[in-house]
């Protein structure tokens, strides 16, 4: 079945450091790919998405590119802030049974001042 | 106005009790979901309704019963609560297909003692 694998955390960075959180997926067909962010005590928020190969999703300085050849959707940010500390989830929605979204295990990010 | 609202936010109850969690969305979305998030932040889909029709019913104990009186509401009733039911339960909604991305509620933290 479809699955998402993301790098284990926690990831600890200093403010203004470069962020990469790796995500790879397994799916039949051509899924849509997402990154969600969860701040402490809150629900998940959609951060960005890409719906086809080579699409780049971007929002709030974060970006990720849909790479079909490597089945990856890595999240990057050039300069993190303390306020980016949260749990980040990679997810996919397959084009078969398109109502279900499969989430990765989440990666916790700590940013130090 | 909160787009997806869940009540209650916290629920502490004894084993064996029956409880309900309510969810409402004012986004005009056609599809609503229940997800369970365990203590390690892993998210697992439980149920989904599309225009009041049950479309996803994962392997969940039959003590859990969803109900959707209309497409803006999705409730979750849990009978005979067990310690292992302790988790955060998230409601979410999406337009007709999940590949548009979800809007999540802020969650209900259920603690069974």
Interface residues (C-beta under 8 A of the other chain):
Chain A: X31 X32 X34 X36 X38 X41 X42 X43 X44 X45 X46 X49 X51 X87 X89 X93 X95 X97 X98 X99 X100 X101 X103 X105 X106 X108
Chain B: X4 X31 X40 X41 X42 X43 X45 X48 X50 X55 X56 X90 X92 X94 X97 X98 X99 X101 X102 X103 X104 X105 X106 X107
